Amino acid sequence: MIRLTLSQRLSLVFCALLLICCGALAWLQMRSNRMHEQETVQRLSRGLAEHIARSGELMDARGIRDREVRALFGKLMSVNPSVEVYLLDDAGRILGHDAPEGHLKRDRVDLAPVHALLAGDSLPIFGDDPRSSSGRKVFNAAPLWVQGRQVGYIYVVLVGEQREALAADIAANATVRNTLWSLAIVAVFGLLAGLIAFRWVTRPLRQLTRRIQSFDVDSGDPQLPLPPTPLRAGERDELSILQHSFAHLGQRIGEQWQQLRQQDLQRRELVANLSHDLRTPLSSLHGYLETLALKDASLSADERQRYLAIALSQSHKVGRLAQALFELARLEHGGVVLELQTFSLPDLVQDVLQKFELAAQSRQQRLDAEIPAGLPPVEADLGLIERVLTNLLDNAIRHTPAGGRITISLRALDDEVVVRVADPGPGIPLERRDGLFNTPAALGSQRPDSGGLGLLIVHRILQLHHRQIRLLDSSQGAVFEFSLPLAANSHRPPSPPPFEHRRA
């Protein structure tokens, strides 16, 4: 089966419609010319039948005078071969004629058209053709009177058999030829105009087709469509709207494709980093357990306890990493549903600081909270926000040197509360800042047991709250900041009171 393009299908349909219209137009034109010619003939011959009726005695009281009728009719038809004259009685029966033998097909003529003609109806009027069993032609008629009494009609067919045959023989070829030439000329010029019009109309569609074909996301580096141009006010062109919609859709698909590629790269990097993170504690755990198994008899009690403590510590590291992976998987795959509630953020900060009090004391660190009085409550998921603060404080404690001061500060700003966690540690290298909250780093000297999953979990939790974690520029250490919305029935104080310094 031949598959045609849209332009070719439109062209074929247009050609078919054009030929049909040309044929119908030619038929209408020929019919109109024929009707005009017959009306002209009928008007010009309006008094012919009446003249024949007065020209001689065709009937008398005894009946038709056949010899005079044939003589008169023959003379008239010799002078004007295009007419045929008939004598009818008052019922329409043919009483006299001069038709050759066998040419007469009827013995009666319908008188209704004769009455219409005599009544002055609009022309042309068609009556029965006696020389045809079903044909109708223009005619002229007049009543025939004998001794003051109407006895019949003179019926004259104006386009007789001889004229019709002669006209058909002369004009048939010319009419058909002219008609065909007219059709051909109209069809050719109409087709050219139609093709040009279709090419102009479908040009935006072809451009859109090429743009769609060039947009191939499977190529690995898809060519993004051009940015959508703004539509004019009140734009109604469907193709322009379609082009704009595709450009917008293609841009969105391209952006999402780039995001998917970036996420895929991040996922691969995450797997590589996690493999590195797991290999170190597992290798250490396996080594100490193997030492205990092989040298159990030769080890002293103190050495055995030391080896067991190291193995247990490495096991805790693997467990924390597995728990972090589990939480991250639930956050990324929609396994976590927010349970929003109104709570006091200063109380939550104090609870989290108390949880890390012993760890900070063991490292000779100081935990401070800067919280203004009268801070309004916030609306968020209490458990998840506690996890955010826990991860940020855990990172800060692990990267703050002995004697350092870790600060959590709160402040009301418009319709939200801003939380800031600052530590005096080594900070975040510039090369890691771009993907800090998307890609965890591998184990290294600066972050010996993190893997970056803590910040990644913080990022996902705040995304669920439609918030963002930010790393602020700082001359020393790392400063993280995020915000939470105020509760619906809360109002910000007219002026912020001074900070309350709390120490854990």
VORO-602365 format. One line per field, with one value per residue (C-alpha): residue in one letter; x, y, z. Coordinates in Angstrom, 1 decimal. Example, Ala and Ser with C-alpha at 12.3 -4.5 7.8 and 13.67 -1.06 7.14 Angstrom:
<rs>
residu <- [A:S]
px <- [12.3:13.7]
py <- [-4.5:-1.1]
pz <- [7.8:7.1]
</rs>
This chain:
<rs>
residu <- [M:I:R:L:T:L:S:Q:R:L:S:L:V:F:C:A:L:L:L:I:C:C:G:A:L:A:W:L:Q:M:R:S:N:R:M:H:E:Q:E:T:V:Q:R:L:S:R:G:L:A:E:H:I:A:R:S:G:E:L:M:D:A:R:G:I:R:D:R:E:V:R:A:L:F:G:K:L:M:S:V:N:P:S:V:E:V:Y:L:L:D:D:A:G:R:I:L:G:H:D:A:P:E:G:H:L:K:R:D:R:V:D:L:A:P:V:H:A:L:L:A:G:D:S:L:P:I:F:G:D:D:P:R:S:S:S:G:R:K:V:F:N:A:A:P:L:W:V:Q:G:R:Q:V:G:Y:I:Y:V:V:L:V:G:E:Q:R:E:A:L:A:A:D:I:A:A:N:A:T:V:R:N:T:L:W:S:L:A:I:V:A:V:F:G:L:L:A:G:L:I:A:F:R:W:V:T:R:P:L:R:Q:L:T:R:R:I:Q:S:F:D:V:D:S:G:D:P:Q:L:P:L:P:P:T:P:L:R:A:G:E:R:D:E:L:S:I:L:Q:H:S:F:A:H:L:G:Q:R:I:G:E:Q:W:Q:Q:L:R:Q:Q:D:L:Q:R:R:E:L:V:A:N:L:S:H:D:L:R:T:P:L:S:S:L:H:G:Y:L:E:T:L:A:L:K:D:A:S:L:S:A:D:E:R:Q:R:Y:L:A:I:A:L:S:Q:S:H:K:V:G:R:L:A:Q:A:L:F:E:L:A:R:L:E:H:G:G:V:V:L:E:L:Q:T:F:S:L:P:D:L:V:Q:D:V:L:Q:K:F:E:L:A:A:Q:S:R:Q:Q:R:L:D:A:E:I:P:A:G:L:P:P:V:E:A:D:L:G:L:I:E:R:V:L:T:N:L:L:D:N:A:I:R:H:T:P:A:G:G:R:I:T:I:S:L:R:A:L:D:D:E:V:V:V:R:V:A:D:P:G:P:G:I:P:L:E:R:R:D:G:L:F:N:T:P:A:A:L:G:S:Q:R:P:D:S:G:G:L:G:L:L:I:V:H:R:I:L:Q:L:H:H:R:Q:I:R:L:L:D:S:S:Q:G:A:V:F:E:F:S:L:P:L:A:A:N:S:H:R:P:P:S:P:P:P:F:E:H:R:R:A]
px <- [0.0:1.4:1.7:1.3:2.3:-0.3:0.5:0.1:-3.2:-4.5:-3.4:-5.2:-8.4:-8.1:-7.6:-10.6:-12.8:-11.5:-12.4:-15.8:-16.4:-15.2:-17.4:-20.4:-19.6:-19.3:-22.6:-24.3:-22.8:-23.9:-27.3:-27.6:-26.6:-29.1:-31.9:-31.0:-31.0:-34.3:-35.9:-34.6:-36.0:-39.3:-39.6:-38.6:-41.2:-44.0:-46.4:-45.5:-48.3:-50.9:-49.7:-50.0:-53.5:-54.6:-52.8:-55.3:-58.4:-56.9:-60.3:-63.9:-67.3:-66.7:-63.3:-59.6:-58.5:-55.6:-54.3:-54.1:-52.5:-49.8:-49.1:-48.9:-46.8:-44.4:-43.9:-43.3:-40.8:-39.0:-38.6:-37.6:-36.3:-35.8:-39.5:-42.1:-45.8:-48.7:-52.4:-54.1:-57.7:-59.1:-58.1:-54.5:-54.7:-52.5:-54.8:-52.3:-48.5:-45.9:-43.5:-41.9:-43.3:-42.3:-40.9:-44.1:-43.8:-46.9:-50.5:-51.3:-49.7:-50.1:-52.1:-51.0:-47.8:-49.9:-52.3:-49.4:-47.8:-51.1:-51.6:-48.3:-46.2:-42.4:-40.3:-38.9:-41.8:-41.3:-43.9:-44.1:-42.1:-44.3:-41.2:-39.9:-41.6:-40.4:-38.6:-39.7:-38.8:-39.6:-42.7:-45.2:-48.9:-52.1:-55.8:-57.4:-60.9:-63.4:-66.6:-66.1:-65.5:-62.2:-61.6:-58.0:-54.5:-51.5:-48.5:-45.1:-41.9:-39.3:-36.2:-37.0:-35.4:-33.4:-32.0:-31.2:-29.3:-27.4:-26.6:-25.3:-23.2:-21.6:-21.2:-20.7:-17.0:-16.4:-18.5:-16.8:-13.4:-14.1:-15.4:-12.4:-10.0:-11.8:-11.7:-8.0:-7.1:-9.1:-7.8:-4.2:-4.3:-6.4:-4.0:-1.0:-2.7:-3.8:-0.3:1.2:-1.5:-1.0:2.7:2.4:-0.3:1.6:5.0:4.7:3.6:6.6:8.9:7.2:7.7:11.4:11.8:10.0:12.1:15.3:14.3:15.7:16.3:17.7:20.7:22.3:22.7:19.2:19.0:16.7:14.1:14.3:12.7:9.0:8.3:5.5:2.1:0.4:-2.6:-5.7:-3.7:-6.1:-3.8:-3.8:-0.4:1.2:-0.4:0.8:4.3:4.4:3.0:5.6:8.4:7.3:6.8:10.1:11.9:10.3:11.3:14.8:15.1:13.7:16.0:19.0:17.8:17.5:21.0:22.3:20.4:21.7:25.3:24.6:23.2:26.3:28.5:26.5:26.9:30.6:31.0:28.9:31.0:34.0:32.3:31.2:34.5:36.6:34.5:33.7:37.4:38.3:35.5:36.4:40.1:39.6:37.1:39.5:42.3:40.1:39.2:42.8:44.6:42.0:44.2:47.2:45.4:45.1:41.8:42.7:43.7:40.5:38.3:40.2:39.7:36.0:35.5:37.1:35.0:31.8:32.6:33.0:29.8:28.0:29.4:27.9:24.6:24.4:25.2:22.6:20.0:20.8:20.4:17.1:15.9:17.1:15.4:12.1:12.4:13.3:10.6:7.6:7.6:7.4:4.1:4.3:2.4:2.1:1.6:2.2:5.1:7.6:10.9:12.9:11.8:12.8:16.2:16.7:15.8:18.3:21.1:20.5:20.8:24.3:25.5:27.6:29.2:30.1:31.6:33.7:35.2:35.6:33.1:30.5:26.9:25.0:21.5:20.5:16.8:14.7:12.0:8.4:9.2:5.9:5.3:5.9:4.0:6.0:6.6:8.1:9.9:11.5:12.6:14.2:16.0:17.2:18.6:20.2:22.0:23.3:24.5:26.1:28.1:29.0:30.3:32.3:34.1:34.6:38.0:38.3:37.3:35.2:31.7:28.7:25.8:22.1:20.3:16.6:15.0:11.6:11.4:8.1:5.9:8.7:11.4:15.0:17.2:21.0:23.6:27.2:30.4:34.1:35.4:37.4:34.3:33.3:35.8:34.7:34.8:32.2:29.7:27.8:26.6:26.8:23.1:22.8:25.8:27.5:31.3:33.4:35.3:38.3:40.4:37.9:34.8:36.0:32.7:29.9:29.7:27.6:24.3:23.3:23.2:21.4:18.7:18.4:17.9:15.2:13.3:13.2:12.2:9.1:8.3:8.9:12.0:15.7:18.9:21.5:25.3:26.2:29.5:31.7:35.2:35.6:33.8:30.4:27.1:23.9:20.5:16.9:13.4:10.1:6.6:4.8:1.7:-1.5:-2.8:0.6:1.6:5.1:6.0:6.0:9.8:12.3:13.5:17.2:18.6:18.7:22.0:21.6:24.4:24.2]
py <- [0.0:3.4:5.8:9.4:12.5:14.9:17.4:14.6:13.5:17.0:17.6:14.4:15.4:18.9:17.5:15.2:18.0:20.4:18.0:17.3:21.1:21.7:18.9:20.3:23.8:22.7:20.8:23.8:26.1:23.9:23.5:27.2:27.9:25.4:26.8:30.3:29.3:27.5:30.4:32.8:30.5:30.3:34.0:34.7:32.2:33.4:34.3:31.5:29.1:31.9:32.9:29.4:29.1:32.2:31.4:28.9:26.8:23.6:22.4:23.0:21.8:18.4:17.9:18.1:19.0:16.6:17.7:21.4:20.5:18.4:21.0:23.8:21.9:20.7:24.2:25.5:22.8:23.3:27.0:26.4:22.8:23.5:23.4:20.6:21.6:19.5:19.9:18.8:18.5:20.0:16.8:16.9:14.0:14.6:15.0:16.3:16.3:16.0:13.5:10.8:7.3:5.7:8.9:9.7:8.1:9.5:10.1:12.5:15.6:16.8:20.0:21.3:23.0:24.4:26.0:27.3:28.9:30.5:31.8:33.6:31.6:32.3:30.8:28.4:25.9:22.4:20.3:16.7:15.9:13.7:12.2:10.9:8.6:10.6:13.7:17.3:20.4:24.1:24.7:27.3:26.8:28.7:27.8:26.9:28.3:27.2:29.2:31.0:27.7:26.4:22.9:22.4:23.7:24.4:22.9:23.8:22.1:24.8:22.6:19.9:16.5:17.8:20.8:18.7:16.2:18.9:20.9:17.8:16.8:20.2:21.3:18.1:17.9:21.6:21.6:18.6:20.0:23.4:21.8:19.6:22.4:24.6:21.8:21.2:24.9:25.4:22.2:23.0:26.5:25.5:22.6:24.9:27.4:24.7:23.1:26.5:27.2:23.8:24.2:27.6:26.4:23.2:24.9:25.3:21.7:20.5:22.6:21.1:17.6:18.2:19.6:16.6:14.2:16.0:15.7:12.2:11.6:8.1:9.7:10.2:14.0:15.1:18.3:20.5:22.4:26.2:28.0:28.7:32.1:34.0:33.7:36.9:38.0:36.4:33.9:31.5:29.8:26.1:25.4:28.3:27.1:23.5:24.7:26.7:23.8:21.4:23.8:24.1:20.4:19.6:22.1:20.4:16.9:18.1:19.6:16.4:14.3:16.3:15.9:12.2:12.0:14.0:11.8:8.7:10.0:10.9:7.4:5.8:8.0:7.2:3.5:3.9:6.0:3.6:0.7:2.6:3.6:0.0:-1.6:0.1:-0.8:-4.2:-5.0:-3.7:-5.8:-8.9:-8.5:-8.2:-11.0:-13.2:-12.3:-13.2:-16.5:-17.5:-16.2:-16.6:-18.9:-16.6:-13.3:-11.8:-10.7:-7.0:-7.6:-9.6:-6.8:-4.2:-6.2:-6.8:-3.1:-2.1:-4.7:-3.5:0.1:-0.9:-2.8:0.3:2.3:-0.2:-0.2:3.6:3.6:0.9:2.9:6.1:4.2:2.9:6.4:7.9:5.2:5.9:9.6:9.3:6.7:8.3:6.1:9.0:11.0:14.3:14.5:18.3:19.6:22.8:22.8:25.0:25.0:26.3:23.3:20.9:22.6:22.2:18.5:17.9:19.8:17.7:14.5:15.6:17.1:14.1:13.7:17.4:17.3:14.2:16.2:19.4:21.3:23.9:23.8:27.2:28.2:31.8:31.9:35.1:35.3:34.9:33.0:31.9:28.1:26.5:24.0:21.0:17.2:17.1:13.8:14.7:18.2:16.6:14.3:17.4:19.0:15.7:15.2:18.8:18.7:15.3:16.6:19.8:17.8:15.4:18.3:20.7:20.7:20.5:23.7:24.7:26.4:25.0:27.5:27.0:30.3:31.0:34.1:35.1:36.6:37.5:34.4:31.9:31.0:30.7:28.1:28.4:25.8:27.0:25.2:26.3:23.2:23.0:23.9:22.5:22.6:24.7:21.7:19.9:22.8:22.5:18.9:18.9:18.2:15.8:13.6:12.2:12.2:9.2:8.6:10.8:12.5:15.3:13.2:9.8:8.1:10.1:9.4:12.6:10.7:12.9:16.1:14.2:13.1:16.7:17.9:15.3:16.0:19.7:19.1:17.3:20.5:22.6:24.2:24.2:23.7:26.4:26.5:30.1:31.7:31.9:32.8:29.8:26.6:25.6:27.5:25.8:27.5:26.6:27.9:26.6:28.2:29.7:28.0:29.2:30.9:32.4:36.0:37.4:39.8:43.4:43.8:41.0:40.9:40.4:36.9:34.5:32.7:29.2:26.8:23.0]
pz <- [0.0:-1.0:1.9:1.0:2.9:4.2:1.4:-1.2:0.3:0.4:-3.2:-4.4:-2.6:-4.0:-7.6:-7.3:-5.9:-8.6:-11.4:-10.0:-9.7:-13.2:-14.6:-12.7:-13.9:-17.5:-17.3:-15.8:-18.4:-21.3:-19.8:-19.2:-22.8:-24.2:-22.0:-23.2:-26.8:-26.5:-24.7:-27.5:-30.2:-28.5:-28.0:-31.7:-32.9:-30.6:-33.5:-36.0:-35.0:-35.1:-38.5:-39.8:-38.4:-40.3:-43.5:-45.0:-44.4:-42.8:-41.5:-42.5:-41.2:-42.8:-41.1:-41.9:-45.4:-45.6:-49.0:-48.0:-44.6:-46.1:-48.8:-46.3:-43.8:-46.5:-47.8:-44.3:-43.4:-46.8:-46.1:-42.5:-42.0:-38.3:-37.5:-37.5:-37.8:-36.5:-36.4:-33.2:-32.3:-29.1:-27.1:-28.3:-30.9:-33.9:-37.0:-39.5:-40.1:-42.8:-41.0:-43.0:-42.6:-39.3:-37.7:-35.7:-32.3:-30.6:-31.7:-28.9:-27.4:-23.8:-23.9:-20.4:-21.8:-24.6:-22.1:-20.1:-23.2:-24.3:-20.7:-20.9:-18.4:-18.2:-21.0:-21.9:-21.8:-23.1:-24.8:-26.1:-29.2:-31.5:-33.1:-29.8:-27.4:-24.3:-25.5:-24.9:-26.8:-27.1:-29.2:-30.3:-30.5:-31.5:-31.4:-34.8:-35.4:-37.9:-38.4:-35.0:-33.1:-31.8:-33.2:-32.5:-32.3:-34.6:-32.8:-34.0:-32.6:-33.0:-32.8:-35.3:-36.0:-38.9:-37.0:-34.0:-36.0:-38.0:-34.9:-33.1:-36.1:-36.4:-32.9:-31.0:-31.5:-30.9:-27.7:-26.3:-27.3:-25.9:-22.7:-22.3:-23.0:-20.5:-17.9:-18.6:-18.3:-15.1:-13.6:-14.4:-13.0:-10.1:-9.3:-9.5:-7.2:-4.9:-4.6:-3.9:-1.3:0.3:0.4:2.0:4.5:5.4:5.7:9.5:9.8:7.9:10.1:13.1:11.7:11.2:14.7:16.2:14.2:15.3:18.9:19.8:23.5:22.7:21.0:24.5:23.8:22.6:20.6:22.6:20.6:20.5:23.4:22.7:21.3:23.1:21.4:20.2:22.1:20.7:18.6:16.8:14.4:15.4:13.9:15.7:19.0:18.2:17.5:20.7:22.7:21.2:21.9:25.5:25.8:24.2:26.5:29.5:28.2:27.5:31.0:32.6:30.5:31.6:35.2:34.7:33.3:36.2:38.7:37.0:37.3:41.0:41.6:40.1:42.1:45.2:44.7:44.1:47.3:49.4:48.2:49.4:52.7:53.4:52.4:55.1:58.2:56.9:56.2:59.6:61.2:59.3:60.2:63.9:64.0:62.0:64.5:67.4:65.7:64.9:68.0:70.7:72.7:72.7:73.4:76.8:78.2:77.7:74.0:73.4:74.8:72.8:69.6:70.4:71.1:67.7:65.9:67.6:66.7:63.0:63.2:64.5:61.6:59.1:61.0:60.9:57.2:56.5:58.5:56.6:53.2:54.3:55.3:52.0:50.0:51.7:51.1:47.5:46.6:48.3:51.4:53.7:54.2:56.1:59.3:59.8:63.3:65.2:67.7:69.4:67.5:70.5:72.6:69.8:69.5:73.3:73.1:70.3:72.1:75.2:73.1:71.9:75.2:76.3:72.8:72.8:76.3:75.4:72.5:74.7:72.5:73.4:72.2:72.2:71.1:70.2:70.5:70.7:73.3:72.1:68.9:67.3:66.7:63.3:61.3:60.0:60.6:64.1:63.7:60.3:61.5:64.5:62.1:60.1:63.3:64.4:61.1:61.0:64.7:64.2:61.2:63.1:66.2:64.0:62.2:65.0:66.7:70.5:72.2:69.3:69.6:67.7:67.5:66.6:66.0:65.3:64.1:62.8:59.3:57.7:57.8:58.6:61.1:59.9:61.5:61.2:62.3:62.4:63.3:63.3:61.4:58.2:56.1:52.7:49.8:46.8:44.5:46.6:47.1:43.8:44.4:48.2:48.7:45.8:45.7:48.8:48.9:49.4:52.6:53.1:55.6:56.2:56.6:57.9:58.5:56.9:53.2:52.9:53.4:56.4:54.2:51.4:53.9:55.2:51.6:50.8:54.1:53.4:49.8:51.2:53.2:50.0:51.6:50.8:52.8:52.0:52.6:53.4:52.7:55.8:56.5:58.8:59.2:57.7:58.1:57.1:57.0:56.3:57.1:58.3:57.9:60.8:62.0:60.5:63.6:64.6:64.2:64.2:67.0:66.0:66.8:67.4:71.1:71.9:71.6:74.6:74.8:76.0:76.6:76.6]
</rs>
